[in-house]
Amino acid sequence: MAQDLFQAPDYFGLDDLLTEEHKLVRDAAREWVKREVSPIIEDAAQKAEFPKEIIGGLAEIGAFGPYIPEEYGGAGLDQISYGLIMQEIERGDSGVRSTASVQSSLVMYPIWKYGTEEQKQKFLPKLASGEFIGCFGLTEPDFGSNPGGMVTNIKDMGDHYLLNGAKMWISNAPFADIAVVWAKNEEGRIKGIIVERGMEGFSTPETHNKWSLRASATGELIFDNVKVPKENLMPNKDGLGAPLGCLDSARYGIAWGAIGAAMDCYDTALRYAKERVQFDKPIAGTQLQQKKLAEMITEITKAQLLTWRLGVLRNEGNATSAQISMAKRNNVDMALNIAREARQILGAMGITGEYSIMRHMMNLESVITYEGTHDIHLLITGLDITGIPAFK
Ligand SMILES: Cc1cc2nc3c(=O)[nH]c(=O)nc-3n(C[C@H](O)[C@H](O)[C@H](O)COP(=O)(O)OP(=O)(O)OC[C@H]3O[C@@H](n4cnc5c(N)ncnc54)[C@H](O)[C@@H]3O)c2cc1C
């Protein structure tokens, strides 16, 4: 990939709304991405491999459990710092951000919120340091947008649970040390249970041939009569609301992350347009390319403001799930549109790995589908404003 010359757009002076701590955290993540992610990410994506060598660095910048209390190894930061870290990581690559999101919001968050003190002590510090990598098993082959229909189940066998079923499309699965798995008990109630690598009957085959999120490992979780100790059940919340609580946190991070991908595409296209000469002048001097660039910075600015406000609401504990849905949906769509337009500004160069745009564009095709599809988030807003569910 060409040298990382990224300069973050801040058209409305959003930095004025950030604290010194926010800026320090953001700048540290930004520098780390330039130094450690940009030089290797294109190669990792081409090879379809998660670059494991960056796990230590992700832990160091606080990407594993940014808002988990320090007593459990987390960074103890607020929601805006968490968002800014996700923004910077996804500026590098959505696949790397996915690994950090899963670890923080879908593995550490449920253990912290729904787990026992023993589970917190046992798993959270190792997850925060990157010694353990986790994954989150909700989606099943026949239940994606409708996870409440899941068939994966646990049976109480007295001294342990017997787990059966399968999960699909699970980020980090192929190399995860633990999996937070959602399964129904005999009464049909959804429970969260921690499954550890090495348990008999538990396997995690990798999903190959993805054209998207190639630098993130995706796989299945297969449970064939897995004996899970009773102490691995997370007792403090159950029902669909338990996994949805995790998704709120992850979707919030994605809303910020998508801005990062959009900023990178815009910044790359702007620089290219100023340098690329056709018909004896830079293409940036043509009305058509200016329209694209002007619309991009307008959309990025709107998303930045929306998401910063969401961060304030999250810090106050007042953000609703529907607000998070709106921000996730808007920002990912915005980023995908910008990636497509930016790719065109680069002409033929836009399809190569010399520039990050095509990789962002392909990655965002997953981001617009996972953690609730673009359609489902629209239906969530529809339900919120009308009071009438239109899912069925
Ligand atoms: C790379 C990647 C990583 C992922 N990582 C994870 C992970 O770590 N853990 C995990 O649990 N899951 C993960 N997922 C799964 C992801 O969350 C699901 O793919 C997503 O929820 C959609 O489910 P589905 O693919 O089965 O699509 P479906 O639910 O089958 O939807 C297909 C289409 O139908 C539309 N649709 C569905 N229902 C309705 C309706 N009621 N009204 C109108 N339209 C509707 C959808 O919007 C979509 O366009 C990942 C997916 C990908 C691609």
The ligand as an ORCA input file, in Angstrom:
! r2SCAN-3c Opt
* xyz 0 1
  C     -18.177    -10.956      8.249
  C     -19.292    -11.198      9.216
  C     -19.014    -11.313     10.574
  C     -20.051    -11.594     11.470
  N     -19.764    -11.746     12.808
  C     -20.728    -12.194     13.660
  C     -20.401    -12.512     15.022
  O     -19.258    -12.332     15.467
  N     -21.376    -13.043     15.815
  C     -22.643    -13.263     15.361
  O     -23.458    -13.755     16.127
  N     -22.984    -12.937     14.079
  C     -22.055    -12.419     13.219
  N     -22.369    -12.118     11.917
  C     -23.731    -12.422     11.434
  C     -24.575    -11.199     11.163
  O     -24.933    -10.561     12.340
  C     -25.790    -11.656     10.326
  O     -25.281    -11.966      9.040
  C     -26.877    -10.617     10.251
  O     -27.537    -10.493     11.483
  C     -27.915    -10.929      9.171
  O     -28.344    -12.245      9.235
  P     -28.355    -13.131      7.895
  O     -27.039    -13.004      7.222
  O     -28.809    -14.488      8.291
  O     -29.418    -12.447      6.955
  P     -31.006    -12.651      6.981
  O     -31.528    -12.400      8.353
  O     -31.330    -13.929      6.316
  O     -31.467    -11.437      6.055
  C     -31.382    -11.497      4.630
  C     -32.004    -10.212      4.082
  O     -33.381    -10.151      4.469
  C     -33.636     -8.926      5.140
  N     -34.642     -9.145      6.182
  C     -34.575    -10.012      7.225
  N     -35.689     -9.902      7.980
  C     -36.449     -8.942      7.412
  C     -37.729     -8.356      7.732
  N     -38.417     -8.719      8.816
  N     -38.192     -7.392      6.922
  C     -37.509     -7.000      5.831
  N     -36.323     -7.507      5.478
  C     -35.788     -8.464      6.272
  C     -32.294     -8.489      5.722
  O     -32.254     -7.091      5.923
  C     -31.329     -8.953      4.626
  O     -31.261     -7.986      3.628
  C     -21.372    -11.757     11.001
  C     -21.643    -11.587      9.634
  C     -20.625    -11.305      8.752
  C     -20.932    -11.142      7.303
*
